[in-house]
Amino acid sequence: MAALYNFHAKPKKVPLVKTKYRIIKTTMPSPSWFRLMAEFQKYEGRAMYGGQLPVVWDRAEDFQVYDPDGNKWIDFTSAIFLSNSGHSNPAIIRAIEKQIKQRLLTAYNYPTEIRAKFLKKLVQMAGKFAEKALLFSAGTEATECALPLMRLHGRTKSNKKIAVITFRGNMHGVTMGAEILKGDFETLKTYAYSDPNVYYIDFPFPWESDFKRRNWRKQFQKDMEILRKSGLRFENICGFMIESFHGWAASFFPKEYIQELAKFAGKHSALIAFDDVQGGFGRTGKLFAFEHYGVEPDLFFVGKGLSSSLPLSAVLGRKKYIDLAPEGSLHSTHSGNPVSMAAGLANLEVLEKKKLVSRSRQKGIILHRELNKLKQKYPHRIKLVLGKGLLAALHSKNPKTDKPDGVFASKVCERALEKGLILVHTGRESIKIAPPLTIPVTALQEGIRVLEESIHEIDKGL
């Protein structure tokens, strides 16, 4: 990752903004941001807040965010891929309030009615992709569950069948197992450990010179041959861990590549596990992002958009794999938390009732059409537009060198914030876009216009 961009350390006068969807009436960053950051810098470790856009969230409703100073933004982040059903969705709030009034806020791992209802709804909604589920509170916990399940499966065949294949740089969380799967060896120095039975393949990025010409089925075979020559025995592979799309880039695998992977996995009794934490529940125009590949996973895990609000994640799959773990071995203090269960159940009902998956697909057509117009208008600045549905990433470049330009992307995010639009600041050359699936088309189009203004002004040095 590129070095973090330093946002303005002093208040900056910006033009007044007042539209139906946006209000900017103070300096940027706003007075409340400086007041709160003084507290955070005094009491909280810097790892928690570094690199985020300088905006205070005081209230968030549907597709808008408000600060204490009277400013209002269009949100193109969904609180980083979480609020698929919209911020503070009324149905979700009612469900949370009802659960709170029942005076049952926690139940450890004991049975509750609301947990049983949520599990039934979740598994039935997943349909052919799932028979059972395990519940957790964060996506990284789900990663830590899926990893041993694959190895438990492998050991039903052989004690040596514990090798896991993953893709270098995929984002699976921030716990130890997740970091090992990511393959960032600088980060792994912190843990002083790397797993010799985890093998890495380079992710096939679309900016590679021969991307469109390459035979992706043969490419997968070549990648596996490289691993075989490094000492991997195919019969020892227990599974593949795959992020449905490469996080910061919003880049999907070539479909043929994953289909060849699935064919190989079936031949060698290896499981396929998809990390759908960012992409699940309508984000990409399908219920699950892995559906774009036309393969069925053995396991997959979800979070973020699963509740559109409170901490909640799950691992789903065929019951013969979900039930491999011994009784009581895979859970946490907040597994099945009653309030989170109420929120999750209400969220799934909203997704169905409001037809948000199909709406994401329809609005995604508009989003990508307009973003590609920006690419045509600013070809010297925008190299690629990636993503599907209401997920997109603009990849910026330096017009003189044609190399990725993370500073330009950060400046565009900052300028958009000053105009009333919050974008996903990755700290790299990509600007990610992921508004709530409930966003009106008029607000989506206004946000895109603000993005265009920001690109124009930063490009011209205004």
C-alpha positions in Angstrom: 0.0 0.0 0.0 1.1 3.5 -0.8 2.0 5.9 2.0 -1.0 7.5 3.7 -2.0 10.8 2.2 -1.9 13.6 4.8 -5.3 15.4 4.8 -5.4 19.1 5.7 -4.2 19.6 9.3 -5.7 23.1 9.4 -9.3 24.2 8.7 -9.8 25.2 5.0 -12.4 27.6 3.7 -14.5 25.8 1.1 -17.5 27.0 -1.1 -21.0 26.8 0.4 -22.9 23.8 -0.9 -26.7 23.5 -0.5 -28.6 21.0 -2.6 -31.4 18.5 -1.9 -28.9 15.9 -0.9 -25.8 17.8 0.3 -25.0 20.7 2.7 -21.5 22.0 3.4 -21.6 25.1 5.6 -18.3 25.0 7.6 -14.6 24.9 7.0 -13.2 21.5 6.1 -12.4 19.6 8.1 -15.2 20.8 10.3 -14.7 22.1 13.9 -16.0 18.9 15.4 -13.4 16.8 13.6 -10.5 18.8 15.2 -12.2 18.6 18.6 -12.7 14.8 18.4 -9.4 14.0 16.8 -7.7 15.7 19.8 -9.4 13.2 22.0 -8.7 10.2 19.8 -5.0 11.1 19.5 -4.8 11.3 23.3 -6.6 8.1 24.1 -6.7 5.8 21.1 -4.0 4.0 19.2 -3.3 5.6 15.8 -3.8 2.3 14.0 -7.6 2.8 14.4 -8.0 6.0 12.5 -5.1 6.6 10.2 -5.9 7.3 6.5 -9.6 7.8 6.9 -11.3 10.9 5.4 -11.6 13.7 7.9 -15.4 13.6 8.6 -17.3 13.1 11.9 -20.3 10.7 11.7 -23.0 12.1 14.0 -26.0 10.6 12.2 -26.5 8.4 9.1 -29.9 7.8 7.4 -30.5 5.9 4.2 -27.8 7.2 1.9 -26.7 10.3 3.8 -24.3 11.1 6.6 -24.5 14.1 8.9 -22.0 15.7 11.2 -22.6 17.7 14.4 -21.8 21.0 12.6 -24.8 20.9 10.2 -23.0 19.3 7.2 -24.6 16.6 5.1 -23.0 14.2 2.6 -24.1 11.7 0.0 -22.5 8.4 1.1 -20.7 6.3 -1.5 -19.2 4.0 1.1 -22.1 2.3 2.9 -19.9 2.6 6.0 -17.4 0.6 4.0 -19.7 -2.0 2.3 -22.0 -2.5 5.3 -25.2 -0.6 5.0 -26.6 -2.3 1.9 -30.2 -1.8 3.1 -29.5 1.9 3.9 -28.2 3.5 7.1 -30.6 3.3 10.1 -33.1 1.4 8.0 -36.5 1.9 9.9 -37.4 -1.8 9.8 -34.0 -2.8 11.2 -34.3 -0.1 14.0 -37.8 -1.4 14.9 -36.5 -5.0 15.1 -33.6 -3.8 17.4 -35.9 -1.8 19.6 -38.3 -4.7 19.9 -35.5 -7.0 21.0 -34.2 -4.4 23.5 -37.6 -4.1 25.0 -37.6 -7.9 25.5 -34.7 -7.3 27.8 -32.5 -9.9 26.2 -29.3 -8.3 25.0 -27.0 -11.3 25.2 -27.3 -15.0 25.6 -23.8 -16.3 25.0 -24.3 -19.5 23.0 -27.6 -20.6 24.5 -30.7 -21.1 22.3 -32.9 -18.2 21.6 -36.1 -17.9 19.4 -34.6 -15.0 17.4 -31.4 -16.9 16.6 -33.5 -19.9 15.3 -35.6 -17.6 13.1 -32.5 -15.8 11.7 -30.7 -19.0 10.9 -33.7 -20.5 9.1 -34.1 -17.3 7.1 -30.4 -17.1 6.2 -30.1 -20.7 5.1 -33.3 -20.6 3.1 -32.4 -17.3 1.4 -29.0 -18.7 0.4 -30.8 -21.6 -1.3 -28.8 -24.2 -3.1 -25.5 -22.7 -1.8 -26.1 -23.6 1.8 -27.6 -26.2 4.2 -26.2 -24.9 7.5 -24.5 -21.9 9.0 -22.1 -21.0 11.8 -22.5 -17.5 13.3 -19.8 -15.0 14.4 -19.5 -11.2 14.9 -16.9 -10.2 12.3 -15.7 -11.2 8.9 -12.2 -12.0 10.1 -13.7 -14.5 12.6 -15.5 -16.2 9.8 -12.2 -16.5 8.0 -10.7 -18.2 11.1 -13.6 -20.6 11.0 -13.5 -21.5 7.3 -9.7 -22.2 7.4 -9.9 -25.1 10.0 -13.1 -26.5 8.4 -11.1 -27.0 5.2 -8.3 -28.7 7.0 -10.7 -30.9 9.0 -12.1 -32.0 5.7 -8.6 -32.7 4.4 -7.8 -34.8 7.4 -10.8 -37.1 6.7 -8.8 -38.2 3.7 -5.2 -38.0 5.0 -3.3 -36.3 7.8 -1.1 -34.7 5.2 -4.0 -33.1 3.3 -3.8 -29.7 4.9 -2.4 -27.4 2.2 -4.5 -24.3 1.4 -4.2 -22.3 -1.8 -4.9 -18.6 -1.7 -4.3 -15.5 -3.7 -1.6 -13.0 -2.7 -3.1 -9.7 -1.5 -6.7 -10.8 -1.1 -8.3 -9.3 2.0 -9.6 -11.8 4.5 -9.4 -9.8 7.7 -6.8 -8.7 10.2 -6.5 -11.7 12.6 -3.5 -14.0 12.3 -5.0 -16.7 10.1 -6.5 -13.9 7.8 -3.1 -12.2 7.5 -1.4 -15.5 6.7 -3.9 -16.0 3.9 -3.3 -12.5 2.6 0.4 -13.3 2.2 1.8 -9.9 3.1 5.2 -11.0 4.6 6.0 -7.6 6.0 2.8 -7.8 8.1 3.5 -11.4 9.1 6.8 -10.3 10.6 4.6 -8.9 13.4 3.4 -12.4 14.2 6.9 -14.0 13.6 5.1 -16.9 11.9 4.0 -17.9 8.4 2.2 -21.2 7.6 4.3 -23.5 5.4 1.2 -25.2 4.3 -0.4 -22.1 2.8 0.6 -21.5 -0.9 0.1 -18.3 -2.9 -0.9 -17.6 -6.4 -0.6 -14.1 -7.9 -4.0 -12.5 -8.5 -4.7 -12.0 -12.3 -5.1 -8.2 -12.5 -6.7 -6.8 -15.7 -3.9 -4.3 -16.2 -1.5 -7.1 -17.1 -0.4 -6.5 -20.7 -1.8 -9.7 -22.2 -4.9 -10.0 -20.0 -7.5 -10.0 -22.8 -5.5 -12.5 -24.9 -4.6 -15.0 -22.2 -6.2 -18.4 -22.0 -7.3 -18.4 -18.4 -8.0 -22.1 -18.1 -4.4 -22.8 -19.2 -3.2 -20.0 -16.9 -4.7 -21.7 -13.9 -2.9 -24.9 -14.9 0.4 -23.0 -15.2 -0.1 -21.5 -11.8 -0.6 -24.9 -10.2 2.4 -26.3 -12.0 4.5 -23.5 -10.5 3.3 -24.6 -7.0 3.9 -28.3 -7.9 7.5 -27.4 -8.8 7.9 -25.6 -5.5 7.2 -28.8 -3.6 3.4 -28.9 -3.3 1.8 -32.3 -3.8 -1.7 -31.9 -5.3 -3.1 -34.8 -3.2 -2.3 -32.7 -0.1 -4.5 -29.8 -1.0 -7.5 -29.5 1.3 -9.0 -26.3 -0.2 -8.9 -23.0 -2.0 -9.6 -19.7 -0.2 -10.9 -17.1 -2.6 -12.0 -13.5 -2.1 -14.9 -13.1 -4.5 -13.2 -10.0 -5.9 -9.9 -8.3 -5.0 -10.8 -5.8 -2.4 -9.1 -2.5 -3.0 -9.2 -2.9 -6.7 -12.8 -4.2 -7.1 -11.3 -6.6 -9.6 -12.9 -9.9 -10.4 -11.2 -13.1 -11.5 -11.7 -14.1 -15.2 -14.7 -16.5 -15.1 -12.8 -19.3 -16.9 -10.0 -19.2 -14.4 -12.3 -19.9 -11.5 -14.2 -22.5 -13.5 -10.9 -24.3 -14.2 -10.1 -24.0 -10.5 -13.4 -25.6 -9.6 -12.7 -28.5 -12.0 -9.3 -29.0 -10.4 -10.7 -28.9 -6.9 -13.3 -31.5 -7.6 -10.7 -33.8 -9.1 -8.5 -33.5 -6.0 -11.2 -33.6 -3.3 -10.3 -30.0 -2.3 -12.9 -27.6 -1.0 -13.7 -24.2 -2.5 -14.3 -21.4 0.1 -15.4 -17.9 -1.1 -14.9 -14.9 1.1 -18.0 -12.9 0.3 -17.8 -10.4 3.2 -17.6 -7.3 1.0 -19.6 -8.6 -1.9 -22.5 -10.4 -0.3 -26.2 -9.5 -0.2 -26.7 -7.6 -3.4 -23.6 -5.4 -3.6 -22.6 -6.7 -7.1 -26.1 -7.1 -8.5 -26.4 -10.8 -7.4 -27.2 -12.1 -3.9 -23.6 -13.3 -3.6 -20.6 -12.0 -5.6 -19.3 -15.5 -6.3 -22.4 -16.2 -8.4 -20.7 -14.3 -11.2 -18.4 -17.2 -11.8 -21.0 -19.9 -12.3 -19.6 -22.3 -9.7 -21.0 -23.6 -6.4 -18.8 -23.2 -3.3 -18.4 -25.9 -0.6 -18.1 -23.1 2.0 -18.6 -19.3 1.9 -18.6 -16.7 4.5 -20.4 -13.3 4.8 -20.6 -10.3 7.0 -21.0 -6.5 6.6 -24.2 -6.5 4.4 -25.5 -9.5 6.3 -27.0 -7.1 9.0 -26.6 -3.7 7.4 -25.9 -2.5 10.9 -24.6 -4.4 13.9 -21.6 -6.8 14.1 -22.6 -10.1 12.5 -20.9 -12.7 10.2 -21.6 -16.3 9.1 -20.0 -19.3 7.5 -22.4 -21.2 5.3 -22.1 -24.4 3.2 -22.9 -28.0 2.9 -23.8 -29.6 6.2 -21.2 -32.3 5.8 -18.5 -29.6 5.9 -20.1 -27.2 8.4 -20.6 -30.2 10.8 -16.9 -31.3 10.6 -16.0 -29.3 13.7 -16.6 -31.0 17.1 -19.5 -29.7 19.2 -18.7 -26.4 20.9 -15.4 -25.9 19.1 -16.3 -23.0 16.8 -18.1 -20.1 18.4 -17.5 -16.8 20.2 -19.0 -14.8 23.0 -21.2 -12.9 20.7 -22.1 -15.7 18.3 -25.9 -15.4 17.8 -26.2 -12.2 19.9 -29.9 -11.6 20.1 -29.8 -7.9 19.1 -27.6 -8.7 16.1 -29.9 -11.6 15.2 -32.9 -9.3 15.2 -31.1 -6.8 13.0 -29.9 -9.5 10.6 -33.4 -11.0 10.3 -34.9 -7.6 9.6 -32.2 -6.8 7.0 -32.8 -10.1 5.1 -36.5 -9.3 5.0 -35.8 -5.8 3.7 -33.5 -7.1 1.0 -36.2 -9.4 -0.2 -39.2 -7.1 0.2 -37.5 -4.1 -1.4 -36.0 -6.2 -4.2 -32.6 -4.6 -3.4 -30.5 -7.2 -5.3 -32.2 -6.4 -8.6 -32.2 -2.7 -7.8 -28.4 -2.9 -7.3 -28.1 -4.5 -10.7 -30.2 -1.9 -12.4 -28.5 1.1 -10.7 -25.2 -0.5 -11.3 -25.8 -0.2 -15.0 -26.2 3.6 -14.6 -23.2 3.8 -12.3 -20.8 2.0 -14.6 -22.1 3.8 -17.7 -21.4 7.2 -16.1 -18.1 6.2 -14.7 -17.0 4.9 -18.1 -18.0 8.3 -19.6 -15.6 9.8 -17.0 -12.9 7.4 -18.2 -13.4 8.6 -21.8 -13.4 12.2 -20.7 -10.2 11.9 -18.6 -8.2 9.1 -20.3 -5.0 10.7 -19.1 -6.2 10.3 -15.4 -8.4 7.2 -15.3 -6.9 4.0 -16.4 -9.7 1.5 -15.5 -13.2 1.3 -14.2 -13.7 -2.0 -12.4 -16.5 -3.7 -10.4 -20.1 -4.9 -10.9 -23.5 -3.7 -9.7 -23.2 -1.0 -7.0 -19.5 -1.7 -6.6 -17.0 0.2 -8.6 -13.4 1.4 -8.5 -11.8 4.1 -10.6 -8.1 3.4 -11.1 -6.1 6.6 -11.5 -2.8 7.1 -13.2 -0.1 9.8 -13.6 -0.5 11.4 -17.0 3.2 11.7 -17.5 4.4 8.3 -16.4 1.2 6.2 -16.9 1.9 4.7 -13.4 -0.6 4.3 -10.6 -1.2 7.7 -8.9 -2.4 7.2 -5.3 -1.9 10.9 -4.4 -4.3 12.0 -7.1 -6.9 9.5 -5.9 -6.5 10.8 -2.3 -6.8 14.4 -3.4 -10.0 13.6 -5.4 -11.5 11.9 -2.3 -10.6 15.0 -0.2 -12.1 17.5 -2.8 -15.3 15.4 -3.1 -15.6 15.4 0.7 -15.4 19.2 0.6 -18.3 19.2 -1.8 -20.6 16.8 0.1 -19.6 13.3 -1.2 -17.9 10.6 0.8 -15.9 8.1 -1.3 -14.0 5.0 -0.2 -10.4 6.2 0.3 -8.2 3.2 -0.2 -4.8 4.9 0.2 -3.9 3.5 -3.2 -4.6 4.5 -6.8 -8.2 3.3 -6.6 -11.2 5.3 -5.6 -13.9 2.8 -4.5 -17.6 3.5 -4.8 -20.3 1.5 -2.9 -23.4 3.5 -2.0 -26.3 1.9 -0.1 -28.5 -0.2 -2.5 -31.4 2.1 -1.5 -29.9 5.2 -3.0 -32.2 7.1 -5.4 -31.0 7.3 -9.0 -31.1 11.1 -8.7 -28.8 11.1 -5.7 -26.5 8.5 -7.4 -26.3 10.8 -10.5 -25.6 13.9 -8.3 -22.8 12.0 -6.5 -21.2 11.1 -9.9 -21.4 14.8 -10.9 -19.6 15.7 -7.7 -16.9 13.1 -8.5 -16.5 14.5 -12.0 -16.1 18.0 -10.6 -13.5 16.8 -8.2 -11.5 15.0 -10.8 -11.6 18.0 -13.1 -10.5 20.4 -10.4 -7.6 18.3 -9.1 -6.5 17.5 -12.6 -6.4 21.2 -13.4 -4.7 22.1 -10.1 -7.6 24.2 -9.0 
